[in-house]
Amino acid sequence: MRVLFYGTPAFALSTLDALLRHHEVVTVVTQPDKPANRGQRVTPQPVKQRALAAGVPILQPARLRNAGWAEQLAALGADVGVVVAFGQILPKPVLDAPRRGSINVHASILPRYRGAAPIAWAIMRGETETGITTFQMDPGMDTGDVLLTARTPIGVDETAGELSERLSHLGAGVLIETLARLDTLTPTPQRHDEATVAPRLKKTDGFLDWSRSATDLVNVVRGCNPWPGATTRTPRGTLLGVWQARALEGMSASPGALVGAGRDLAIACGTGLVLPVTVQAENRRRQSWDEFLRGARLEPGALFTTP
């Protein structure tokens, strides 16, 4: 099958690799290069790098809604479009450019967690299961008819980065099966009244509000790893990133207050305690909570606050 592939970040690589093995990828459409890392050098996104290595033609439109793109894509003669974490909403003429329309690989069981960050929000909201959905795209935000789904449990300590890696491989397999069965699958309309949304993450989504429960806050830590990271303000007024943490039962205290003694200090929440495991002070490397406490010399009762 001749496939027109849309994708940008590392999450899309497993599906692109699978398509390169099983089908003919006529062109890869990906987002324009952007400055990245500390030096702000303009760097090709992961999908572009893989397409270059495979010798596949590449297009990088700033906006596919601009005039002429639908006609240019239709001229490629693709049988189907496959979209994985591309980063733009595709208008109907672009979706319809391939002969059999366009299929999306989405990292949730739709209609739950429609939007740009389904993996992070599923973890942050305490879900224990997620999965992959392939669906026939329409102009809405993840609203098209479902083709196939595959479910997987979310690990108790699994971070968004770890789950993303697993789902990228699961999604590749589901997409290949979807294309193999495309002539016999019956698209199923979504139950729109059951939909939930998963908007793009902001840095403020990782701010730790100590009035919440310890379980909620550990879910925030997991869901915001690797981006944007969970953050609190220390008793000395500096920011502290929290990359790993555990929820504990514990004594009642003012939310944000250090409780315990010696190396057993944890942070009180609205319910329970959070024991940070791996943290990162401003402009410093990551370190253990014990190592941070030795340097910070904080006493019980010292108060951590929301940035």
N, C-alpha and C positions, 0 to 999 in steps of 0.2 A: 504494500500500500504506500502511496506517495503522501508523505506527512509534512505539513507546515507546522513547525514547532515554535512556541512562544514560551520563554522562560528567562530568568535573570539570576537568582541566587543559587547557592550550593544545593538547596533543597531540590532543585529541578534536575540536577545532574544524573541521578539514578534513572529517571525516566528517559532523559535524552540518550543515555548510554544504551538502555534497552531498545529504544527505537532504532538507533544506529545498528544494532545487532539484528533486529527482526524486520525492519522496514527501510524504505528509502526516505531519508529526510531531505527534502528539496531545498529548504531554507530555514535558518534559525533567525527568529525575530527577538531581539533583546533590548534592554534599556540602554540609553547612551552612557558612555563612560563618565564616571564622576570622580572627584578627588576623594582619596581615602587615606586612612592611617595618619600618623602624626605629621608626616611630611606633606600631606594633602596632594600627593601626586595623583594625576589622572590615571586610574587603573582599570583595566577591563574586568567586568564582572565574571564570576565563575563560568556561566554558560557560554559567554563569548570566548573565553579561553579554551573551553572544550571544543567548541565549534571550529575554532581556528586550527586546533591540533588535528581534527578530523577532516579538515578541508571542505567543510560545508559552507555555502554562501551565507552571509550575515547581513541583516538589515537592522538599523538602530533608529527607529523613528522617535522623535520627541513627543509627538502626539498622533496616534493613529486615527483620531477624529478629523485630522486635516484632510483637505480635498486631495483626491488622487490615490490615497493609500489602498482603498478597497479594490480599485481597478488594477493596481500594480500587483497586489497579492493574488487576485483572481487569475492573472496572467501566468502565474507559476504552475497552474494545472494540478494543484494538490487534491487528493481525494478527501482528506480530513485535516482539520486543525487540531492540535493538542496544546493546551495551555496549562502551565504549571508555575504558579507564583511569578507571573510576568510583571505585574506592577502597574498596569493600566487597565481601565475598564474598556472593553472592546465594543464599538458600536455595531449595530446589526449588519450593515453592509460588509464590515470586516469579518464578522462571525460567519456570514454566509458565503464568503469568498471561496473556500474549498467546496468541492462538489457535494460532500456529505455534512457540511457544517463544521462546528467546532466542539470539542470535548474538553472539559476541565477536570484536572486531578486535584481534589480538595482534601485538606487534612482534618476532616471531621466527619461525623455521621450526620449529614444534612437531614432536616433543616436546622439543626443546632450548630451554632458557631459559624454563621455566615460572616465573611469579612477577611481582613488581611492578616489577623493573628490568631487563628483558631487553636493552635497548639498551646501558646502561652495562656490564653484565657481559660482553656479547659483545665489546666493545672491550677491556675489561680483561683478558680471557682470550685476546686475540690473534686473534680470528676475522677472516677476510677476507671473509666473506659473511654476510648475514642476510636478513631479509625480513618479510613479513606473512603471517599465517595467519588465516583466518576459520574459526570452528568452532561447532558446535552445543553450547551450554553444558549442563553437568551440575553437580552440587553440588561437584565437586572443583576443585582449583586448576589451571585450564587443561588439563583432562584430557579434554574432550569430543571427539567425532568431527569430523575435519577436513572442511571444505567446499572451500575454495580456498587456494592459496598463491601468492605472488609473491616472487621472489628479487632481491636487489640486492647488488653488491659494497660493502664498507666501504672508504672512501678511506684511504690510508696515513696521512694526517695528520688525518683527520676526527674531530671531537669528538662526545661524546654529544649535545650540543645541536644540532649540525649534522645528525647522522644522524637525530635525532628529527624535525627539521623535514622532511627528505626522506621518512621513513617515514610521517609523518602524511598526506602527500598520496598516497603509494602506497596506504596503507590505505583512504583514502576511495574510490579507484577500485576496489579489490578488493571492498569491501563493496557498492558499487552493482552490480558484476557478480554478486556472490553473490546478491543479492536478485532480480536479473533472471533468474537461472538456477535459482532455488530449487526449482522444480518438477521439474527434470531432474537436479540434482546428486545423486550418491550419497555420503552421508557415509562417511568412511574412518576406522576406529578407529586411534588412535595406537599406536605401539610403545612401551609404557610402560617396557620395559627399557632404552630408549635415552634416557630423560628426563634432563635436567639442570635445575638450579634457578637462579633469579635473584632472590634475596631483596631486599627493600627496602634501599637503601643507608643506611649509618650514617656519621657523620663519620669514624670510625676507619678506614673502608675507603679513605679518601684519604690516610692517613698513609704517608709514603714510607720504606720499609725499604731502606736503602742496601746491604744484603747481597744483595738480589735483582739480577737482570741489568738492564742499562740499558734493554733492549727492554721488559721487564716494567714498569719504572717509567714509561716514556713512555706505555705503554698505560694505566696508572693515571691519569696526568695527563689523557689524552684522555677516558677513561671517566668521570672525576669532574668534568668541565667541562660544564655549569655548576654542578652540585651533587654532592657537598659541597665540591668543590675538593680538590686535592692539597696536602699540607702537610708541611713539614719544620721542624726546629728549627735555628736558626742557631748558629754558634759563640758568639754573645753571649747565647744563651738565649731569644731571641725567636722567634715563629713566622713563617714565610714561606710564603705561598701560591705554588704554581707552576701557572700557567695554560697555558703552552705550553713544550715541551721537545723536544730531539732526542737520539737515541741515537748515540753515537760509539764507534768502536773506540779503545782507548787503553792506556796503560801500567798495570801493576799497582800498586795502592796500597791503603791501608786504606779500606774502604767508608765513604763519607761525607766523605772528605778532598778538599779543593780541590787540583787538580793543574793544571800549566801555568804560564803567566807572563802578566803584564799583563792585557789584556782577554780573553785566551784561556783563562781559568780555567774548568774544568769540574769536576764532582763525580764521584769514583770510586764504582763500584758493585761488586757481587760479580763481575760480568763487564761490561767496557766502562765508558763514561763517559756521564753525562747532562749535556748542555749546556742549562741553562734558557734560555728565550727571553723569556718574559713572566712577571713575578713580582709579588707584592704583599706588602709588609711590613705588620705589624699596624697597623690604623687609618690606612693610607696608600692612595693611589691605586695602580693598576697601573702598572708601569714596566718598561722593558727590563732584562735581566740586567746589561748594561754600566752602566746608570745606577745600579742597586742596588750594584754592586761599587764604583763611584766613591765612593758615600756610605758604604759599610760599611767600606772600607779593610781588607779581609781579605787575608792572605798565604797562599801555597801551604802546604798542610798543615793549615790550619784545618778543623775537623771539624763537618760537619752531621750531625744525629742524628734518630732517629725521635721524634716527639712523645710 
